[in-house]
Amino acid sequence: MATHSLTVLDSIANGRDHIQTSEFARAINRASQTVRKNYCLTGACFGIRPVKFGNRLLWPVAEVAELLSGKVA
């Protein structure tokens, strides 16, 4: 399961260091609104803090990969 998730993340990230909220949601199999709500309430989503860039949230691919491999709570 984790290998498949990491493969999906690799195809989504396509060599970038950060991904957008919709891409992050797709990688973790959640709705974008769920990710935004968690960020709004706690400042993070599944222990990952995004970088604010203008009016966008950019999520670090390295931390998302750790989450998908089971290293982050």
Secondary structure, 3 states (H helix, E strand, C coil): CHHHHHHHHHHHHCCCCEEEHHHHHHHHCCCHHHHHHHHHHHCCECCECCEEECCEEEEEHHHHHHHHHCCCC
